[in-house]
Amino acid sequence: MLKNLGRNLFEEKKITKQTFALFTGLFLIMIIGIYSYFVVLQKSFIWEGDGFSQHYLIFKDYLTIIKDYFADPAAGFPFWDWTNGMGADVLSAYGYYVVGDPFVYLGLLFPASMTELAYHVLVLLRVYAIGVAFLFYCRRMQVGSSGALVGTVMYTFTFYVVLNVTRHPFFLMPMLFFPLLCIGIEKILHNESNTFFIAIIFLSACSNFYFFYMLSVLIFIYAVIRYFHLYGKKPIKHLLNYVWKAVYSYLIGLLLSCALFVPIVGGFLQSSREPGKFASGLLVYPVKYYWSLILNLFISERYLWTVFGFSSFALLLLPMLWIKRKKFGFISASLGLFAVMLVLPVFGSIMNGFAGPYNRWTFAIPLFSSLGAAMLYNNRFKLKKNEYTAMGWVLLIYSGAIVVMVQFTEFRTAFITPLIFAGMMWLIVVVANTQQDKRTLTIRSKWLYSASLLVLIMVNLGYNAMDYYYPWGQNSIELSVDYGTIDEEYLSTFDGLEQELPKDDDISRIGVTSKDNHVKNQLIILEKMGLNSYLSVSNGYISNFARQLETSQFQLIQPLRNGFDDRQIANNFLGIRYILTEKKNEAYLPYGYEVVEELSDKSSTFSVAETQNYFPFAYANATYLTYESFEKMNPIEKEQFLSYGVVIDEKEVDPVDLTVFAQPLNVESKEVQISPKNQSNVSVEKDGITVKEENGEVELLLEDPTILRNAEVYVYLEGLDFTPSVSDPLTGTPTSFTARVALGERKKSIRQSDVLSFSSYIKRSKMLFNMGYQDEDSTDDTLTLQFSKAGKYALKDITVFIVPLDEEYSARVAEKRDNQLNIDTFNNKKVNGSITMSEPSILSTTIPYTKGWKATVNGEKVETLIVNEGFIGLPLAAGNSEVTFTYQPPFLVLGAILSLVGIGLVVINQLFLNKH
């Protein structure tokens, strides 16, 4: 093998099976060198953040769904899952992660007991496939095997790959598809078959719609630049021939994928995601971003998802891109265009689907830098003096820039190490070419220099990976879950108490308190119905509901997280019968939820609390408000109204037989006086509060503090806007802060995220804090408000809402039970039941609204309504009604039809169009 490796290292022969075998050997060396430490520490690739809450959990659950379906195909595929948040479409929720990823289905080859092993094997298999795909691309581009091996190692172990092995494994897929799409374009541009391009478009569109969008833009850029590199200026007819072939090939591939692509994208378009301001309102990035473009080129760090971390060998390529621009051609043009795109937020936003200007598209850059490095390596002994001299100048200038930069940031050895590697590589190139000029370069020397360059590149990339993972660097390995523990961690989310809950026919949900931040998607694995979900694609109607009630815990991808801020009626309305929480958090239980002693294991750190006031899953109501009237209420009034009636759209249903709600609600609003706790740190002005140092605190004084007793208490901030007192010249103006309110032992906080946290940023001009129920013996009457950052907090108003104990509330809940739908069938495909009403009414459910749920009443199809800002409702006539809901993913049939059209076009293409 060493002999073959030696030949491949300095002979520019064609890429053969032997080259692929040699890459396999180099790949194994790199994998063992980088990841053996994970084995030593018994660490997994599962990040304790999204890896724990999303990636592995969804992988595990989806494999279970598929295996259960194969075990009983007659039962049909369960497209709906009641354990995912309040219930979610499987294709929409999981389409972003696993549904179209071909590697996921290889997990079916592993028994359930080896799912964690399967996850790891498939992550590494993706990485290997990335290298193989690039090697095929090199073969297509007629790159000699020696350079191809070097370029493939650089492409496979660039930092984008290393980062996502443990961070977001499905982010690896575009690194696999991009070189394959480029091969497809090459075939079209060389008048060959378009079948390969169609197939890769199909696979990439199925795999992930988000990255498919980026790949579509990138392959368009590649095709245009490559066309002009190959053909120069030709008549427009010549160009249009290739455009036509590429476009219809793309559309055929996309049509083939539509059975998955259309329902998944349809779900995304109705999700809680929102683009916000174009490019987040930025004309330029903060100074630190531009700084990082230089500093992070050859190290394992990133900023705003601009990921580089190339081998230092790419530094030697930089002057060649200009000096030999004709030879490097489209590589120079592509990297030049990408450099422009990286400078302005507008391009980052466009590439991120017109959302925040994250540069996740930078996965494409390694293809060009690695291809250029491969070509340079193949010419390593043919360089002219001015060329390797220019490399030396670039190395010197870049070294000077880094030396200057590290003076203004905390020094890390990793900043200097790439320069050392680049310096050694440059010296080898200089010595080798000097000997070549003198004709003293022997075959043995060529082998030695070639092997030395390869070893340096591999060690360089290995060092970068280790710097990211290992304790002497960034120590990200500590953020990984211990191997072999994750399944038990899911099962111990509540110490197993959820399995002790009574198993009756009642359909209800379990919840948590606002302090149980560890609970995200675990209820899926525990197979329990709840509220919590943490997914990139969540139901947009549920998001609307959460926004209307202004839950403080709201996030775009977690609309109902953390117990709906412990609000009594909201939890009751959503059908929360039991709340499971850590015992230390019992003070945060909503009013009416009492700890059930017989279910609270003394050895457990968790408690079980129960209420009898939870609403039925579906019930009829003849009292209503229109959306227009509902939206005029404050969030506490909106919540309270839900215990009286239903919110409807008069355009959807004629309310002539219903009763409009017209009575006063039991909500008192009180103005407060603001008094600084420390005059030297906080000043109160007419239009807001100025905090001079961190954690400035004020007291909210009521004229009569005793009104807080025997009532629920809320603090409401309106017209909130933060102007920091200082601005970092590198990172710009920090817009993030945390507001905290305390009342006795209860402390609530709401965080305003920074504008640069594009995925999670929402402007919080209002904040609502639920401080819980104060009994009549309570002596806690001091409300305090604290702001974490120094600066000016503009405030239009601060109101304290008092909700006295409502003695008629339980009776209203009991009335809903009397008018509930008596459910006979309840599963992931169908809900069926009967109800008898003496008057026309609206059946209100807590099924999250989606067009996928269809309904019949007494066998006749009935159009569903959007009720209560986010749920499915039905108009019911007086008398007995047999109600049936059935589920099918929206657009699934349309997608299947389009896929059939795609199959037909494939046949036409093969018979008539695919001629070359």
N, C-alpha and C positions, 0 to 999 in steps of 0.2 A: 504493500500500500504506500509505503514511504517513497518508493521509486516512482509510482504513479503520481503521487502528490508532487514530487519534484518536477516531473514533466509538466504537470498542469500549472505549476507555479511560474514557469518562465517560457513555456511554449504557447504561442498564440494559435492553438488549434481550435477546431470547432468544439462546441459543447456536445458531449455524448452522455450516455448512461453512466460512464465512469465519472464524469463531472458531478452528476447528481449523487452518486455514491460517496464521492469525496466531500461534497457539501454535507451529507448526512453525518459523516464522521466529525466534521468541524462543528456542526450543530450540536452533537452530543457532547463534545468537549466544552463548548460554551455553556450548555445547559447545566452540566455537572459542576463546572467552575462557578457559575452564578448561584444556582439554586440548591446546591448540596447543603448550604448553611441552613436552609429552611428545614431540611431533614434533621440536621443536628439539633436545632432548637424545637423541633416538632411543631413548626408553624405552617399554616396553610396559606394558600393564595387568596383566601377569603378576607377581604377588607372588613374590619369591624363596623364600618359605616354602611355604605350601600351594598357591599358584598354580603354582609350578614342579613340586612333588611330586605334586599331586593334580589341580587344576582343569583346567589346559591338557592335561596328560598324559592324563587320563581322557577329556577331550573329543576329543583326537586319536585315541586308541586306539579309542574307541567308534565314531567315524566310520569308521575303518578296518574294524572288525568289520562294520558295516552295509554298507559298500561291497563288501566281500568276499562277503557273503551275497547281495547283489543280482547280483554277477558270476556266482555259482554257486548259485542257490536250491536245486538238487537236493541239495546237500551238507548242507542244513539249517542252522539257526542254532546257532552254538557257544555253548551256555549255560554251559559250563565253560571256565576259562582256567588252564592249568598255569603260566603265567608270572606270575600274580598271587599273590605269596607262595608257599606250598606248593601252591597250586591253590585257586581260589575260584569260586563261582557268580557269573556276570556280573550277573544281575539284582540279587542281594543286594548285591554289592560296589559296583555303579555306580548302583543305584537312587536312592541319596541325592543323586547329583550330576547325572546326565544322562538316564537312561532315559526319564523321563516329561516332560522339559522340551521343549515344542514348538519352542522356538527352536533347540535343538541340531540338530534335523533339517533346519533351513535350511542348516546347514553342509554338507549333502550337495550343495548347489548349487555349491560351490566345489571346484576341483581340489585334489588332495592337496598340491600345492606351495604352495597359498594357505591352508592350514589356520590359520596364525597370524593372517592377515588376517581370516579368517572369525570367529575367536574374538573379535577386537576389534570387528568390525562388529556381531556379535550381542550383545555387551555393551551397546553404545550403542543398538541397536535395542530391547533390553529397557527401557532408561531412557526412550526415547521412548514405548514402549507404556505405561509407568507413567503418564506424563503424559496420554496419550490416554484411558486408563481413568478417571483422575480427572476429566477434562473431561466424559466421558460421565456420570459420577456427578453432577457439578455440574448438567448439563443435566436429569438426572432430578430433582434437588432444586430445579429451577427457579431456579437462581442466575443472575443477569444476567451477560452475557458479559464485562463489564469486570472484575467481581470474580472470575469464573471463571478468566480468564486469569492474574490475579495469584495466586489460590489454587493453580492448576495449576503455575505456575512454582515456588511455594514447596514444593509436594508433590514435584515431580520432582527438585528439587535440595536436598532436606533432607539432613542429614549421613548418615543411614542409607544413602541411595542413593550418595552420594559415597564413603563408606567402602567399600562393597561392589563398586563398579566395579573396584577393584583387589584387594580382600581376598577376598571370597567371592561371585563373580558370581551364583551360583544363589540366594543370599540375597535377590536383588532380586525374585524371583518373587512372594513374598507381598505386596509393595507393589503389584504388578499385580493380583493376584487379589482382594485385600480390597475395593477399591471396586466391583469387578464383583459380588462376592458381596452387597455392600450394595444394589446395584441390584436383584439378584434378590429380596432380602428386601422391598425397597420394592414391587416388583411384586406379591408375595404379599400384603403388608399392604394394598395398594390393590385387591385382588380382581382382579388381572390374571393373565396366564399365568405358570405356574411353570417353563416350559421353559428360560428363560434361567438360572434358579437351578440347575436340574438340570445344565445343560451346564457351568457354572462349577465346581460341586462335582466333577463328573467330571474336569475338567481339573486342578483344584488337587490332588485326591487322587492323580492320576497323577503330577503333577509332583514332589512331595516329601512323604512321609508325615509327616516331622517338623514342617514348617510347616503341613501340613494339620491336624494336631492343634491347633496354636495358632489357626489360622483358624477351626476349628470352635467353639472356646470363644469366640473374639472375635465371631463372627457370632451366636452365641447371645446374648451380652451386648447386641450391637447390636439384635437383634430384640426383646428384652424391653423395653429402654429406649425404642426407637422405637415400639413398640405403645402403651405408656402415654402417650407424648408425643402420638400421633395420636388415641387413643380415650379416654384417661383411664380411669376406673373403669367398666367395663361388666360385665354378667353373665358368670359364668364360662363359660357356653356360648359366648359371643361370642369369648372368648380361645381356648377349646379348638378352635374351628373353624380359627383361624390356626395354632395349634400343630400340629394334625393335618396341615394342608397343608404346613407347613414341614418337619415331620419326615419324612413319606413322600417329599417331594421330595428331601430330603437323602439318604435311604436309596436312592432310585432312582439318584441321581448316584453315590453310593458303590458300589452294586452294578455300575454300568456300568464303573467303574474297576478292578474286582476282578481282572481278568486280569493287571494289573500290581501293583495294590495288595496283594493277598493274598500272592503269593510274595515281594515285597519286604519287607513287614512281617513275614512268617514268618521270613525271613532275619535281620531285625533282632532278633527275639525270641530267636533262638538265637545271637546274636553275643556278643562279649567285653564289650560294654557292661554296666555294672552301676549301678543307681541310687545305691547307697550309703545313708547316712543321709538320711532325709527332710529337705530343706532344708539338707543337710550339717550338721545338728545346730544350726543357727543360729536363735535367736529374733529377733535383730535383726542388721542389717548393721553393719560397722565405721563409725565416725564419718565417715571419709573418704567413704563412699558417700553419706551424707545431704548432706554438704558438696558433693559433685559434682552432686547433683540440682539445686542452685541454680546452681553455677558453670558447668556444662556446657550449660545450657539453650540458649544462643545461640552456642556455639562448637563447633569440630570436635574435641572430645575425648569420651571415654566411659569408663565404669568399670563393670566386671562386666556388660558388654554392655547397659548402659542407654544408649541412643543418642538424643540430642536434636539439637542443632545446627540449631535452627529459625531462620528469618529474624527479625530484631529487630521486625518488624511485629507478630509474635505477642505481643510484650510489651504493645502497645497494646490487644490483644484481651482481656487478662486481666481488667481491671475491668468490661468490657462483659459478660463471662460471668455476672457477678453482677447488675449493674445491669439488664441486659436479659435476665435469665434465662428469661423467658417466650419472648422472640423466639429466643434461641439454644437454648432447650429441651434437646433430647437431647444437644447438644454439651456444654453445661455439665455435665449429669448424667454423661455418659460420661467426660469429662476428670476430673471429681471422683472417680468410681470408680477410674479409672486411677491417680490420685494416691494413693489408699489402697493400691492393689495394689503400688505402687512402694515403699511404706514398709516392708513386712514380707516377709522371705524366704519365708514360707509360700506366698505367691502366686507369687513367682518360680519356686519349685520346682514348683508345680502346672502353671504355664504351660510349664515345661521338661520336661514328661513325668515329674514327680515325681523328677527328678534334682536336680543342683545348682541353686541359685536364680539362674541367669542370666536377665536380662530381655531376651532376644532378641525377645520379643513387642512391644517398644516400636516396631516398625515400624508398628503400628496408630495410634499417637498422631498422626502428621502428618496423617492423613485428617481428624481432627476439628479440629485447629488450623488446617489449611489451609482447610477449609470455613468455619470461623468467620471466618478472615481474609478470605475471599472475600466473605462477607456484610458484614463491617465495611467493606471497600473500597467496596462498593456503596452504603453509607450514609455515606461519608466527608464529604459535604457536608450531612448532616442531623443532625449531632450537637448535643446540648444542652451548655450551658456546664458543667454538673455532670459530664457524661460525659468531655469532654476534659480537665477539671480532674482528675478521678479518674485518667485516664491519666498526667497529669503527676506525681501523687503516687506512683503505682506505679513510674514511671520513677525518681523520686527515691529511693524506698525500696530498689528493686532496685540502683540505683547505689551506695547506701550499703553494702548487703550485699556487693557485689563489692569495693568499696574495702577493707572490713574483711578479706575473705577473702584478697585478694592480699597482705596483710601477712604471711600465714603460709604462703605458697607462693612458688616462684620466679616472678617477674613475667614475663608475656608480654603484648605489645601486644594480642594477640587477646582478652585478658580485658576490655579497655576499649573496643575497637572497636565491639562490639555496642551499647554505650551511646551512642556517637557517632551510629551509624546510627539508633537508636531516637529519640534527641533530635532529629535532623533530620526524621525522619518525623513526630514529634509536633508540631514547629513548623509544618510544612506543614498538618497537620490543624487546628491552632489558628488559623492565619492564614486558611485557607480558610473555616472555619466562622464566624470573626469577621466576615469580609466577607459571608458568606451572611446572618448576622443583620442586618447593616446594608444588605443588598440591594445590595451593590456588587460581587458576584462575577459576573464576565462569563464568557461561553462560552470566550473565549480563556484566561482565568485558570483555568477548570475544566480545560481541556486541559493547561495548563502544570503545574498541581498534580498532576493525575492521572498525567501522564507522569513527573513528578519522583518521585512515590511508586513507580511501577513501576521506574524506573531505580535508585532507591535500594535497592529490594528485590532486584533482580537483581545489583547491585554487591555488596550485603551477602552474598548467597548465594555469589557468585563469590569474594569475599574469603575466606569460610569454607572453601570448597573449596581455594583456593590456600594458605591457612594450613596445611591438612592435607598438601597435596602438595609445596609449593614449599620451596626451601632456606631462605628467610627465616622459615619457620614450622616445622612439624614435620618437613619434608623426607622424607616417606614415599615420595616418588618415587625416592629412592635405594634403596629396598627392592624396586624393580621390576627385572626382568630386561631387559637391553638388547634392543631390538626386532631381530628377525632372527637372534638367536643361540641361541634355546632348543633348536631341533631338533639343532643341532650339539653343544650341551652334553649332551643325552641320549646322543648317539652317542659322546661322548668320556668317558663315565663312567669307563671303565677304559682309556682311550686306544686303544680298539678291540681290546684283547687277547682279549676274550671271543670274538671271531670267529676267532681263531687256534687255539682249542681243537680237539682231534681230533674229527672228526665220524664217530662210529661208532654202532653200534646200541645201545650201552649207555645205559640210562636213569639219569641221575644229575643232581645239582643243583650249582650253583656258589654259593659263599658269600663272605663278607667277614670281616674281623676286627672286634673291638669298637671299634676306632679309626676305622673307615670310616663316619663319621656322615653323609656326603653321600649314601650309597646308601639310597634308600627304595623308590620304585616304578619306578625306571628299567629294571629287568629286563623289565618289560612291553613297553617300547618296543624293548629289545634282543632281545626274543623268546627269552629264556633262562629256564630253570627255576632257582629259588633258594629262599630263605627269606623275604627281606625283603618286607614290605608296610606301607603307611602309609595306612590307610583308616578312615573313621568307622565302618564296619561290617566287622568281622573275625570269622572263625569262632570261636565260643565254645569249641569243643572243643580247638582249638589253644591257646587261652588257658589252658585247664585243664592241658594238658600242660606249658606253660611255667611255670605256677604250681607244679606238683608238683616240677619240677626246680629251681625258685627261681632262674631266670636273672636276673641282676642288671639286664639291659637291659629287662626287661619293662615295657611300658606297655599300657594298655587297648586302644589302637588300633594298637599295634605289638608284638604278643606275642612275635615271634621276630626282633626287630631286632638288627642289629649282631653277627651271627656267633655268637649263642648264647653270648656271653661267652667265646669261644675254648675251649670245652670239647671235648676230643677225642672222647669216646664220643658225646656229643649230636650233634656234627656228623657223625660217621660214621653214626650211627643214622638221621639224616634224609637220608642219601644224598648228602652233600657230597663230591664227588670233587675238585673244584678250588676253591681259595680265591684270589680276586683282591684284592690290597691294595696300598696305596702302599708303596714300598720302605722308607720310614722306619718302617713298622709291622710289619716282618717278625718282630720280637721277640715279637709277639703271636700268631703263628701257633700253632694247637693242635699238640700233640705228634703226630708222625707225618706232618705235612704238610711236604714238602720243596720248596724252590724249584726249578722246572723251568727250567734254564738256557736250553734251546733255545726256550722260549716267553716268556722274559723279555727283551724288546727293551731294549737298552742305552740307547736314546734315550728310553725311557718312564720315567715316575715310578712305574709299577706293576710288581708282580711277580705271577707265577703259581706257586702251590704246589699240589702234588698228593699224594694219599694212595692207597694200594692197599687200605686198610682200610674203605672206605665200604661200607655195607650195601646189599644189593640193594633194588630198589623194592618187591618183594613176596617173601616167603619163608615157609616152613612151619617150625613149631616145636612140639615136644611138651612142652617144659618151661614151667611157668607159675607165677604167683603170683596170688592174689586181690587185688582192690583194697584190701581191709581189711588184708592183710599188707603190701602195697606202701606204703601210707600211713604205716605205722609206721616206715619207714626214714628216714634223713636224706637230703637231696637228692643227696649224692654216691653213697650206696648205691643209690638209685633209678636214677641214671644208669648205674652199673656193672651193675646187674641187667639192663638192656636188652640187654647183650651176651650174656646167658645165655638169657633166655626172654621170655615174653609175659605181660602183665598182662590178666586177664580178670575178668568178673563171673560168678560161679557161678550166678546167676539166669538168665543168658542161655545158658550152655552147660554141659553136664554134663562135668566133668573126669575122669570115671571112667577113661578110657583115656589120660589125660595124666599127666605126672610132675610132682609139686609140687617146686619148688626148695627145697633144704634145706642147701646148703653155705655156709660162711662167705664173706663178701666181703672183698676186699683193701683195706680202708679203715681207717686208724689215726687216732684222734682224740687230740689232745694239748692239755692245759691250758696256759695261758700266764700269765706274770707281766707285769703292766702297770707300766711305768716312765715317768714324765713326762720328756720331753726338755728341758723348761724349767719348773722348779718354780714360777716366778713366774706362769706362764700357765696351767698345768694342775695340777689336783690329782686324785688317784685315791682314791675312797672304796670301801667294800665293795659298794655298790649301783650304782656307775657312775663316770662321769668328769665333772668340772666344768671347763669351758673358760672362762677369764676374759677372753680376747681372741680375736679371729678367728684361725682356722687353728691351734688348739691341737693339739699332736702328742704321741703317746706311742709308746714302743717295746713290741713284743710279744715277750717273752723266753721262749725254750724252754730246758728243762734241758739238752738236747743239740742244738744247732743243726745238727749234721751230718746229722741225720735228714731234713733238707730235700733232700739231694742224691739224685740218681737217682730222683726222684719228682715227681708233680704236687702242688702246694701250694694249699690253699684256706683262707681265713679266714672264719669264720662268726660273725656277731653275732646274738644272740637276745635277745628282750625289750627291744628298743631303743625308747626314748621320749624325746623332746626337750622340755625346758622352757627357753625363752629367758631370758636374764638381764635383758633389757629388753623393754618392750612399747611400741610406738608408739601414742600416744593417738588418732591419726587412723586408722591402718590396722589396729589391733588387734594381737594376738599373732602374730608371724610363725612359722609352723610349718615352713618350708622350711629345709633345710640340705643340705650335701653331705659324705659320708664318703669318705675316700680311704685306700687301702692301697698301700704301696709295698714292693717286694722287688727290689733291684737296679735294673735299667733298666726294669722293668715297673711301671706305675702304673695302678691301677684306681680308678674313682670311681662312686658310686651317689648319686643325688639323691633326697631326699625332697621331693616337691612341696608347695606351700602348700595349705592347706585351701580357700583361695579360688580356686585354679585348678581349678574344679569338674570340668571335662571330663577332666582328666588325674590328678586326685587319687586316690591309693590310700595307705593307711596302711602303711608299711614297718616292721613290728616286727622283721623278720628281714632281714639282708643277707648275701649270699654273694659273696665275691670270689675269682675264679680267678686265681691268681698264676702259673700256667703250670708248665711242666716245668723242673726244675732238674737239669742233668746232673751226673755224678759229679765233674767238675772245677770245678764252680761254687764261687765264694767268696762268693756273695751269701747271707748268712744273717741279715740284719737286716730284720725286719718292722716297719714303722711304720704307725700308724693316726692319721689326722688328721680333725678335724671343723672345718667352715668357720665356724660361728657360735658366738658366746659363749653359754654356758648350761649347764644340767645335762643330761647324756646318761645316762639310766638304762639299765643293761645287766644282763640276767639272767646272760648267759654269753658268753664269747669262746672259740671253739674253733679250733684249727688242724687241718685234716684233711690227712693225708699219704697219698697213693696211690702206693705203690711201683710200679716198672715191672712190668707184667704180661706175662710172656714167652709166656703161652698165649693172649693176646688175639687175635693174628692167626689162630691156628688156629680160634678160635670164629667169627671173621668168615668164614673160608674154609668152614666148615661151613654157614653160612647161604647162601653162594654155591652150595654143592652142593645145597641144598634150595630154590633160588629158583624162582619162577614164570618159565618161559621165555615171554617176551612176544612175541606175533606182531603184535598190533595195539595201537597206543598213540596216541590222539588226544584231542581235547576232548570226544568223545562216547562213546568206547568204549575199554576196555582188555581185551584177550583174550590168554590164554596157557594153557599146560599145565604140569602138575607131576605127578610120580610119587613117592609116599611109601609106605614099608613099614609104617607105623603111623598110626593116627589122629592128627591134629595140628590146629593153628590156623594158617591163612594170615594172616600179619601184613603189612599194607601201610603205606605212608606217604601214603595218600590221606586228607586231613582228613575226619573223620566228618561226614556229612550224610545225611539220609534220601533225598536226591536220587539217590545212587548205589544202583542195584539190581544184584543178582548172581544168576547161575545157575551151577550146577556140573553138568557133563554134561547140560546142557539143562534141568535142573530148578531152579526158583526156590528160592533159599536166603536166609534173613534175615541181613543183615549184623550184625556185632557191633561194639561199641565196645571197642577194644583199646588198651593202652598209654596210657590216659587221653585219647586224642584222635583215634584213627585207625580206619580200617575194617579189620575182620578177618572171616574166614569159618571155620567148622568144616569140616575135610576128613576124609573117610574114607580108609583105606588103599587104595592102588592108584593108578591113573591118573585124574587129574581135569582136565577141560577147563573152565577158569574164564573167565567173561565178566562184566565190569562195564559197565553202561550208565548214562548220566546224563540225568536230566530234573529241572528245578528243582522242589523240593518245593512243593506247593500250587498248581502252575501249572494243572493240570487243574481243581482245585476253583475256582480263580479264574476260569477261562474259563467254567465252568458258571454261576457267580454272575453273570458279565457277561451271559451269555445270558438269565438270569432278569431282569436289569436291562433288557435290550432289550425283553423281553416286557412289562415294567411300563411302559416308555416308551410302547409302543403303547396299552396300556390307559389310561394317563394321558391321552394325546392324544385318545382316542376317547370316554372316559367321565368322567374326573375333571377335566380341564383346562377347566372351564367358568367363564366370568367375565362 
